[in-house]
């Protein structure tokens, strides 16, 4: 039982999960910001396009 409590094999997996979740949050925020700019660009193109 003592060996089970001292074992730290799962620590690396927890750290990888934390890093992966932080990367996902940053990527989501970046895509959201860029996506709004791209949408605004296409809306300007559509409104100024000659019929």
C-alpha positions in Angstrom: 0.0 0.0 0.0 2.8 2.4 0.8 4.4 1.8 -2.6 1.1 2.8 -4.2 0.9 6.1 -2.3 4.5 7.0 -3.1 4.3 6.1 -6.8 4.2 9.2 -9.1 3.8 7.5 -12.5 0.6 9.3 -13.3 2.1 12.7 -12.7 3.3 13.1 -16.3 -0.1 12.4 -17.7 -1.7 15.1 -15.6 0.9 17.6 -16.7 0.4 16.8 -20.3 -3.4 17.1 -19.9 -2.9 20.6 -18.3 -0.6 21.7 -21.1 -3.0 20.4 -23.8 -5.9 22.2 -22.3 -4.0 25.5 -22.1 -3.0 25.1 -25.7 -6.6 24.4 -26.7 -7.9 27.5 -24.9 -5.2 29.7 -26.5 -6.0 28.3 -30.0 -9.7 28.8 -29.4 -9.2 32.4 -28.5 -6.9 33.0 -31.5 -9.4 31.4 -33.9 -12.3 33.4 -32.5 -10.4 36.7 -32.9 -9.2 35.9 -36.4 -12.5 34.5 -37.5 -14.4 37.7 -36.7 -11.9 39.7 -38.8 -12.2 37.3 -41.7 -16.0 37.5 -41.5 -15.9 41.3 -41.5 -13.6 41.2 -44.5 -15.9 39.0 -46.5 -18.9 41.1 -45.5 -17.1 44.2 -46.9 -16.3 42.4 -50.1 -19.9 41.3 -50.6 -21.3 44.8 -49.9 -18.9 46.6 -52.2 -19.0 43.9 -55.0 -20.7 45.4 -58.1 -23.8 43.7 -59.2 
